[in-house]
């Protein structure tokens, strides 16, 4: 077992990284609980694959457990689904000492965490992420939210979990597309923080994806969590450095919304965003083109999309202006500057239109 500590004072917690231990999740997490009452939130797909194992692991610890199932997919991240979860929590008599367990991918983690943040003004929750994207990114850091039709994660809160329990063995059951989508967030950490890690991914991507090399997967998951934990520990509520974790997300979220939250998986949209934000950095003279070519190459090697897939660039621009990072109506982008180095830039509308016009016409940047 590997451990990563997220150091946030009284909000600190441990990320456990295991292999084949999901049936013991209750034993690891019981120590952090103040009440025997547990509400597991999961989706129908994950519930079928792992729900009974996880539920039994809590029952074996003498806990009072019930499961609430939501439909899989991004369209569950809406307020009406939260209302149904609040009602279930109330009917099952969850109180302020009770806990919620998020068992699933990023959608489940976001909506379960936001339910925990709001119910009775905040109760404890735990993350048991079951997708690569959730294990390396969304389960760590306490960002929880739901969507509106034109804006991703626009209604939400910061609410840190009491612990995160990762079992990489569950990744074996992931559809290929879901695993690939998670790789985009793993690649992101190399681009924004650790170029040596990026080079490790360039070299070992085939062994991680095609061979399911468990040792290398654990290394990739652990290093991703270490980087995110370090950044979050310095800036819990995104007042400064934490913003760099949004590389690829300003354009990515806009593309995701333009596709109706169904054309792209979140990680796929982030991959598109990473490539176009890297191209934007070249357009602005911030970064050398050879660095962008390496970013492009690894995204393609991971089988990730790097184009809008028929989405109108004008719609992408419109959605960028719904982004929650916008200030004084000026969008903010995380753009690469060098190997493993990014910064935050405000880009005015005229410059954005010029850039997207070049992209739309297929001109060389």
C-alpha positions in Angstrom: 0.0 0.0 0.0 1.1 3.5 -0.9 0.0 6.7 1.0 -0.1 10.3 0.0 -0.8 13.0 2.6 -2.9 16.1 1.7 -1.7 18.6 4.3 -4.4 21.1 5.1 -4.2 21.6 8.8 -7.5 20.4 10.4 -8.7 19.4 6.9 -5.7 17.1 6.3 -6.3 13.6 5.0 -4.7 10.5 3.7 -4.9 9.0 0.2 -4.6 5.2 0.3 -3.4 3.6 -3.0 -3.9 -0.1 -3.0 -4.2 -3.0 -5.5 -7.0 -5.6 -5.0 -8.1 -4.2 -1.6 -11.5 -2.7 -2.4 -13.3 -5.4 -0.4 -11.5 -4.0 2.7 -12.4 -0.3 2.1 -14.6 -0.2 5.2 -11.8 -1.4 7.4 -9.5 1.4 6.2 -12.1 4.1 6.4 -13.9 3.1 9.6 -11.2 4.8 11.7 -12.3 8.3 10.4 -16.0 7.9 11.1 -17.9 9.5 13.9 -21.2 7.7 13.3 -22.2 4.2 12.2 -24.7 5.6 9.6 -23.3 5.4 6.0 -24.9 6.5 2.8 -23.1 5.1 -0.3 -23.7 7.1 -3.5 -22.9 5.3 -6.7 -24.1 4.9 -10.2 -25.8 1.8 -11.7 -22.7 0.7 -13.6 -20.3 0.8 -10.6 -23.0 -0.6 -8.3 -23.2 -3.7 -10.5 -19.4 -4.1 -10.5 -18.3 -3.2 -7.0 -21.3 -2.0 -5.0 -21.9 -5.2 -3.0 -18.2 -5.6 -2.2 -17.9 -2.1 -0.8 -21.2 -2.3 1.1 -20.2 -5.6 2.7 -16.9 -4.1 3.7 -18.8 -1.5 5.8 -21.3 -4.0 7.1 -18.4 -6.1 8.3 -17.4 -3.2 10.5 -20.8 -3.1 12.1 -22.0 0.0 10.2 -25.5 0.8 9.2 -25.2 1.2 5.4 -27.6 2.0 2.6 -26.9 2.6 -1.1 -28.4 5.3 -3.4 -27.9 4.8 -7.1 -27.9 7.5 -9.7 -27.8 7.2 -13.5 -24.2 7.0 -15.0 -22.8 9.9 -17.0 -22.3 13.7 -16.8 -26.0 14.4 -17.2 -26.5 13.3 -13.6 -24.6 16.3 -12.4 -27.7 18.5 -12.0 -29.6 20.0 -9.1 -32.6 17.7 -9.5 -30.4 14.6 -8.8 -29.1 16.3 -5.7 -32.6 17.0 -4.5 -33.4 13.2 -4.7 -30.2 12.5 -2.7 -31.1 15.1 0.0 -34.5 13.5 0.3 -33.0 10.0 0.6 -30.6 11.2 3.3 -33.4 12.8 5.3 -35.7 9.8 5.0 -32.9 7.5 6.2 -32.2 9.9 9.2 -28.7 10.9 8.3 -27.5 13.4 10.9 -24.5 15.7 11.2 -22.2 12.9 12.3 -23.3 10.6 9.5 -21.1 10.0 6.4 -21.5 9.8 2.7 -19.3 7.6 0.6 -18.7 8.4 -3.1 -18.2 5.2 -5.0 -17.6 5.8 -8.7 -16.0 8.1 -11.2 -15.7 11.9 -11.3 -19.5 12.5 -11.7 -20.4 10.4 -8.6 -17.5 12.0 -6.6 -18.7 15.5 -7.5 -22.3 15.0 -6.8 -21.8 12.9 -3.7 -19.3 15.5 -2.4 -21.6 18.4 -3.1 -24.5 16.6 -1.4 -22.2 16.1 1.7 -21.2 19.8 1.5 -24.8 21.0 1.5 -26.7 18.5 3.6 -27.2 19.9 7.1 -24.6 22.6 6.1 -21.9 19.9 5.7 -21.2 16.4 6.8 -18.2 14.1 6.3 -17.6 12.1 3.2 -15.1 9.7 1.7 -14.0 9.1 -1.9 -13.6 5.6 -3.4 -12.8 6.6 -7.0 -13.2 3.8 -9.6 -12.0 5.5 -12.8 -8.5 6.6 -13.6 -9.6 10.2 -14.0 -11.2 10.2 -10.6 -8.3 8.5 -8.9 -5.7 11.0 -10.1 -7.7 14.2 -10.1 -11.3 14.7 -9.1 -11.3 12.7 -5.9 -8.5 14.8 -4.5 -8.7 18.4 -3.5 -12.3 18.9 -2.3 -13.8 20.6 -5.4 -17.4 19.4 -5.6 -20.0 20.7 -8.0 -22.9 20.2 -10.5 -23.4 21.7 -14.0 -25.8 24.1 -15.7 -26.5 23.5 -19.4 -23.9 26.1 -20.6 -21.4 25.9 -17.8 -19.5 23.1 -16.2 -19.2 22.8 -12.4 -20.7 26.3 -12.0 -22.6 25.5 -8.8 -20.4 24.0 -6.2 -18.2 24.2 -3.1 -14.9 23.3 -1.5 -15.5 20.4 0.8 -12.5 18.1 1.5 -13.0 14.4 2.0 -12.0 12.7 5.2 -10.0 10.2 3.2 -9.5 8.8 -0.3 -9.3 5.1 -0.9 -7.9 4.1 -4.3 -7.7 0.5 -5.6 -6.1 0.4 -9.1 -7.4 -3.2 -9.7 -10.9 -1.7 -10.4 -9.4 0.0 -13.5 -9.3 -3.4 -15.2 -13.0 -3.3 -15.7 -13.0 0.2 -17.2 -14.0 0.5 -20.9 -11.0 1.5 -23.0 -12.4 4.9 -23.7 -12.8 5.7 -20.0 -9.2 4.6 -19.3 -7.9 6.8 -22.1 -9.9 9.7 -20.9 -8.2 9.4 -17.5 -4.8 9.5 -19.1 -5.3 13.2 -20.1 -5.3 14.3 -16.5 -2.2 12.1 -15.8 -0.4 13.8 -18.7 -1.5 17.2 -17.4 0.6 16.8 -14.3 3.8 16.3 -16.3 3.0 19.4 -18.5 2.3 21.7 -15.6 4.7 20.6 -12.9 7.1 17.6 -13.6 8.6 17.2 -17.0 10.5 14.1 -15.8 7.2 12.6 -15.1 6.0 13.6 -18.6 9.0 11.8 -20.1 8.2 8.7 -18.0 4.7 8.8 -19.6 6.2 9.2 -23.1 8.3 6.1 -22.5 5.9 3.9 -20.6 2.4 4.8 -22.0 2.1 1.6 -23.9 2.9 -0.5 -20.8 0.4 1.5 -18.7 -2.4 1.3 -21.2 -2.0 -1.8 -23.3 -0.1 -4.1 -20.8 -1.8 -2.8 -17.6 1.6 -2.9 -15.9 0.4 -2.6 -12.3 3.8 -1.2 -11.0 3.8 1.6 -13.5 0.1 2.4 -13.0 0.7 2.7 -9.3 3.6 5.0 -10.0 1.5 7.2 -12.4 -1.4 7.4 -9.9 0.8 8.1 -6.9 2.8 10.8 -8.7 -0.3 12.4 -10.0 -1.8 12.5 -6.5 1.5 13.7 -5.0 1.6 16.7 -7.4 -2.1 17.6 -6.8 -1.8 17.1 -3.0 1.3 19.4 -3.0 -0.5 22.2 -5.0 -3.7 21.9 -3.0 -1.8 22.0 0.3 -0.3 25.4 -0.8 -3.6 26.8 -2.0 -6.8 25.0 -0.9 -9.4 27.3 -2.4 -7.7 28.4 -5.6 -6.6 31.9 -4.7 -3.3 31.4 -6.4 -1.2 28.5 -7.6 -4.0 25.9 -7.6 -5.3 27.6 -10.7 -2.6 25.8 -12.8 -4.5 22.6 -12.3 -6.9 24.0 -14.8 -4.6 23.6 -17.7 -6.8 22.4 -20.6 -10.0 23.1 -18.7 -11.0 26.5 -19.9 -11.4 25.4 -23.5 -12.1 21.8 -22.4 -15.1 22.8 -20.4 -16.4 25.0 -23.2 -16.0 22.1 -25.7 -17.7 19.7 -23.3 -20.7 22.0 -22.8 -20.9 22.7 -26.6 -21.2 18.9 -27.1 -24.1 18.7 -24.7 -22.0 16.8 -22.1 -22.3 13.7 -24.3 -20.1 14.0 -27.3 -16.9 14.1 -25.2 -15.9 12.4 -22.0 -14.5 15.0 -19.5 -10.9 13.8 -20.0 -11.3 13.8 -23.8 -12.5 17.4 -23.7 -9.6 18.3 -21.4 -7.2 16.7 -24.0 -8.7 18.9 -26.7 -8.3 21.9 -24.3 -4.7 21.0 -23.6 -3.8 20.9 -27.2 -5.6 24.1 -28.1 -4.4 26.0 -25.1 -0.8 24.9 -26.0 -1.4 26.2 -29.5 -2.8 29.4 -28.0 0.5 29.8 -26.1 2.4 29.4 -29.4 0.1 32.0 -31.0 0.9 34.4 -28.2 4.7 33.7 -28.4 4.8 32.2 -24.9 6.3 28.8 -25.7 8.4 27.0 -28.3 6.5 25.0 -30.9 8.6 21.8 -30.2 7.1 21.6 -26.7 3.6 21.8 -28.1 4.5 19.1 -30.7 5.5 16.8 -27.8 2.2 17.5 -26.0 0.3 16.8 -29.2 2.3 13.5 -29.8 1.6 12.1 -26.4 -2.1 13.0 -26.5 -2.3 11.2 -29.9 -0.3 8.2 -28.5 -2.9 8.0 -25.7 -5.7 7.8 -28.3 -7.1 11.1 -27.2 -8.9 13.7 -29.4 -7.2 16.9 -30.3 -9.9 18.6 -32.4 -13.4 20.0 -31.9 -15.1 17.0 -33.7 -17.4 19.3 -35.7 -18.2 21.7 -32.9 -18.5 25.3 -34.0 -15.5 27.4 -32.7 -18.0 30.3 -32.2 -19.9 28.1 -29.7 -16.7 27.3 -27.9 -15.9 31.0 -27.6 -19.4 31.7 -26.2 -19.1 29.0 -23.6 -15.7 30.2 -22.5 -17.5 33.3 -21.2 -19.5 31.1 -18.8 -16.3 29.8 -17.3 -16.2 30.2 -13.5 -12.6 31.4 -13.6 -13.5 34.5 -15.6 -12.7 37.9 -14.0 -14.1 41.2 -15.1 -15.5 39.4 -18.2 -12.0 38.4 -19.3 -11.3 34.7 -19.6 -8.3 33.2 -17.9 -6.2 30.4 -19.4 -3.4 28.3 -18.0 -0.8 28.2 -20.8 2.6 26.4 -21.0 5.8 28.5 -21.0 8.5 25.8 -20.8 9.1 22.2 -19.9 6.9 21.4 -16.9 6.0 25.1 -16.4 2.7 27.0 -16.9 1.2 30.3 -15.8 -2.2 32.0 -15.8 -3.0 34.6 -18.5 -6.0 36.8 -19.2 -6.9 36.8 -22.9 -9.2 39.5 -24.3 -12.0 38.7 -26.7 -10.3 40.2 -29.8 -7.2 38.0 -29.3 -9.4 34.9 -28.8 -11.4 35.6 -31.9 -8.2 36.0 -33.9 -6.8 32.8 -32.6 -9.9 30.8 -33.3 -10.2 32.3 -36.7 -6.7 31.0 -37.5 -7.6 27.6 -36.1 -10.9 27.5 -38.0 -9.2 28.4 -41.3 -6.6 25.7 -40.8 -3.7 28.2 -41.0 -0.4 27.4 -39.4 0.2 29.1 -36.1 
